[in-house]
Amino acid sequence: MELIMHKKENSFKNKEGLNLFYRTWQSDNPKATVLISHGYAEHSDRYDEFARYLVDNGFDVFALDHRGHGKSDGEQTHIDSFNQYVDDLHEFRKLVQEQTTNPLYLLGHSMGGAIAGLYAIKFQDGLAGLILSSAYLKNAVKVPAIKLALAGLVAKLTPKLVLVPPLDASLVSHDQEIVEKYKNDPLNYTEGTKAKMGSELLKAGPMVLKDAHRINLPTLILYGSDDQIADPEGSKELYEKLGAKDKTITGYNGFYHEILNELEREQVYQDISEWLNNHLSMD
């Protein structure tokens, strides 16, 4: 019998009154649900191919556009505190769990991985597992301490001042079609990083690593060896510090930052699906 997928768009108002947009990819008889937390300056529909793969393999997918990203409200890529992302994700998770009683797995990519890590530290109860893709826990380019201090000061004085040049899209993937789509996607933010956003991003990773011992969820950590945006050492350090006994780490040789959009992405998709199925069979 052919599986029928339903893709929908919706939104909800968070506790601050912001309209937060989300997408769903669902089938009629899923065995579990994957909640996706996307990366900086992108949006949920960039996970369409991956979401369709998961649906074909029996998993529903819910993906939020973080505030200030994609079609959600909020000033573009500006944040007062990283905790706002975490709190938004919690509201979204509660909305998802009103619609399904299936096991719920949280998947975060890049900045979304840092959000997911902080989320798991605070709200892991009731989640079935955590998957991190190229989690932004350490910057691939080392930032001198004096620059970090200066960034913190500028963030307080002029939080919306653009301090960092735009992301080099050629670093996201070896797939040139993906790179061109990234550069031309009107829902992506392609200007430089604002002071407060950059400051919050640089603080989030160390916060995850500091409290990683509190994460007891089954965890799958994935990274590309040639990632020039999120330092793979951050993923390796997280693996060592996790409180979870059930933990797996996999590096993909030669992959850039967006392992879910690399030329050999099918292998990553398969590894995630296999991990999910193995953990469902344990329940």
C-alpha positions in Angstrom: 0.0 0.0 0.0 1.4 3.4 -1.0 2.2 5.8 1.8 0.5 9.1 1.5 2.3 12.2 2.9 0.6 15.3 4.0 2.7 18.5 4.1 1.1 21.4 5.9 2.0 25.0 7.1 0.7 26.5 10.3 1.5 28.9 13.1 0.9 29.6 16.7 1.3 32.6 19.0 3.9 32.3 21.7 3.6 33.7 25.2 5.0 37.1 24.0 2.4 37.3 21.2 4.8 36.5 18.4 3.4 34.5 15.5 5.7 31.5 15.1 5.4 29.6 11.8 5.9 25.8 11.4 5.7 23.0 8.9 4.6 19.4 9.3 5.3 16.4 7.1 3.0 13.5 8.2 1.6 10.1 7.2 -1.5 8.3 8.4 0.3 5.8 10.7 3.6 7.0 12.0 5.7 5.2 14.6 7.4 8.3 16.1 7.8 12.0 15.6 10.9 14.1 15.0 10.9 17.7 16.0 13.5 19.8 14.0 15.3 22.9 15.4 17.0 24.5 12.4 20.2 26.5 12.2 21.1 30.2 12.2 19.8 32.4 9.3 17.8 29.6 7.6 14.3 28.1 8.0 12.3 24.9 8.3 11.6 24.2 4.6 15.3 23.7 3.9 14.7 20.3 5.6 12.0 19.2 3.1 14.0 16.5 1.4 15.2 15.0 4.7 11.6 15.3 6.2 10.2 13.4 3.2 12.8 10.7 3.7 11.8 10.3 7.4 8.1 10.2 6.5 8.8 7.4 3.9 10.5 5.5 6.8 7.6 5.9 9.2 8.3 9.1 11.1 6.3 12.3 11.2 8.2 15.6 11.2 7.4 18.9 12.8 9.8 21.9 12.2 9.6 25.4 13.6 10.9 28.6 12.1 12.7 30.2 15.0 11.7 33.7 15.9 13.3 36.2 13.5 13.8 33.4 10.9 11.8 32.3 7.9 8.2 33.2 8.1 8.1 33.7 11.9 7.6 37.1 13.6 10.5 38.9 15.3 13.2 41.1 14.0 15.3 39.2 11.5 18.1 37.2 13.3 17.9 39.4 16.4 17.6 37.9 19.9 17.7 39.4 23.4 18.5 36.1 25.0 19.2 32.5 23.7 16.7 31.3 26.3 13.9 32.8 24.1 14.7 30.2 21.5 14.5 27.5 24.1 11.2 28.7 25.5 9.7 29.0 22.0 10.8 25.4 21.3 9.1 24.3 24.6 5.8 25.9 23.6 6.1 24.2 20.2 6.9 20.9 21.7 3.8 21.1 23.9 1.7 21.9 20.8 3.2 18.9 19.0 2.4 16.6 22.0 -1.2 17.7 21.9 -1.4 16.2 18.4 0.5 12.9 19.0 1.3 10.5 21.8 4.1 8.8 19.7 7.7 8.9 21.0 9.2 12.3 20.3 12.8 12.9 19.2 14.4 16.3 19.1 16.9 17.0 16.2 18.9 20.2 16.1 21.3 21.4 13.4 24.1 24.0 14.0 22.6 26.8 16.1 19.5 24.6 16.4 21.8 22.0 17.9 22.9 24.5 20.6 19.2 25.3 21.2 18.4 21.6 21.4 21.2 21.0 23.8 20.1 23.7 26.1 16.5 22.5 25.7 17.5 18.9 26.7 19.3 20.2 29.8 16.1 22.1 30.9 13.2 20.0 29.5 14.4 16.5 28.6 11.7 14.7 30.6 9.3 13.0 28.1 11.6 13.1 25.1 12.7 9.8 23.6 16.0 11.0 22.3 18.3 13.8 21.0 20.0 14.0 17.6 22.6 16.8 17.0 23.8 17.6 13.4 26.9 19.8 13.3 25.9 21.4 16.6 27.3 24.9 16.9 29.1 24.5 20.3 32.5 25.9 19.3 33.3 28.3 16.5 35.5 26.8 13.8 37.5 30.0 13.7 39.1 30.7 17.1 38.0 34.1 18.5 40.6 35.9 20.7 39.4 36.7 24.2 39.8 40.4 23.6 37.4 40.2 20.7 34.9 38.2 22.7 35.0 40.9 25.4 34.6 43.6 22.8 31.7 41.8 21.2 30.0 41.5 24.6 30.4 45.3 25.1 29.1 46.2 21.6 26.2 43.8 22.1 25.1 45.8 25.2 25.6 49.2 23.6 24.4 48.6 20.0 22.9 45.1 19.9 21.7 45.3 16.3 25.0 46.5 14.8 26.3 44.1 12.2 29.7 43.0 13.4 30.5 39.8 11.5 30.5 39.5 7.6 27.9 37.3 6.0 28.3 33.5 6.0 30.3 32.1 3.0 27.6 29.9 1.4 30.3 27.8 -0.3 31.1 26.4 3.2 27.7 24.8 3.8 28.0 21.9 1.3 30.0 20.4 -1.6 26.7 20.2 -3.5 26.8 23.3 -5.7 23.0 23.2 -6.3 22.5 23.4 -2.5 25.0 26.4 -2.4 23.1 28.3 -5.1 19.7 27.6 -3.5 21.1 28.8 -0.2 22.3 32.1 -1.7 19.1 32.7 -3.6 16.6 31.6 -1.0 14.5 34.7 0.0 13.7 33.2 3.4 17.4 32.9 4.3 19.2 35.8 6.0 22.3 36.5 4.0 23.6 39.7 5.7 26.2 39.9 8.5 25.6 38.7 12.1 24.4 41.3 14.5 26.3 42.0 17.7 23.8 40.6 20.2 23.0 37.6 18.1 26.7 36.8 17.7 27.3 37.3 21.5 24.5 35.0 22.4 25.6 32.4 19.9 29.2 32.3 21.2 27.9 31.9 24.8 25.4 29.2 24.1 27.8 26.4 23.1 29.9 26.7 26.3 26.7 26.6 28.3 25.7 23.3 26.7 29.2 21.8 27.3 29.2 23.0 30.9 25.9 21.3 31.8 26.1 18.3 29.4 26.4 15.9 32.3 22.8 16.7 33.0 21.6 15.3 29.6 20.6 11.6 30.1 18.7 11.1 26.9 19.8 8.6 24.3 21.9 10.9 22.0 23.2 10.7 18.5 25.9 13.2 17.6 26.8 13.7 13.9 29.4 16.1 12.4 31.4 16.7 9.2 35.2 16.4 9.5 35.8 19.4 7.3 33.2 21.7 8.9 34.6 25.3 8.8 31.6 26.8 10.6 31.0 24.6 13.7 34.2 23.1 15.1 33.9 19.3 15.2 35.8 19.4 18.5 32.7 20.8 20.1 30.7 17.7 19.1 33.5 15.4 20.4 33.7 17.3 23.7 30.0 17.1 24.1 30.1 13.3 23.5 32.7 12.9 26.3 30.7 15.1 28.8 27.2 13.8 28.2 25.5 12.2 31.2 23.8 9.7 28.9 25.2 6.2 28.9 23.4 5.6 25.6 25.3 7.8 23.2 26.7 7.5 19.7 29.0 9.8 17.7 29.7 9.6 14.0 31.9 11.8 11.9 31.6 12.0 8.1 35.0 12.3 6.4 35.3 15.3 4.1 31.8 16.6 4.8 31.2 20.4 5.2 28.8 22.0 7.7 25.4 20.9 6.4 25.7 17.1 6.6 22.0 16.7 5.8 22.7 18.6 2.5 26.0 17.1 1.4 26.5 15.1 -1.8 26.5 11.8 0.1 23.6 12.9 2.4 21.7 9.6 1.9 24.2 7.9 4.2 23.4 10.5 7.0 19.7 10.0 6.4 20.1 6.2 6.7 22.2 6.5 9.9 19.6 8.6 11.5 16.7 6.4 10.5 18.6 3.3 11.7 19.3 4.9 15.0 15.7 5.9 15.5 14.5 2.4 14.6 17.0 0.7 16.9 15.8 2.9 19.8 12.1 2.3 19.1 12.7 -1.4 19.2 14.2 -1.0 22.7 11.0 0.5 24.1 
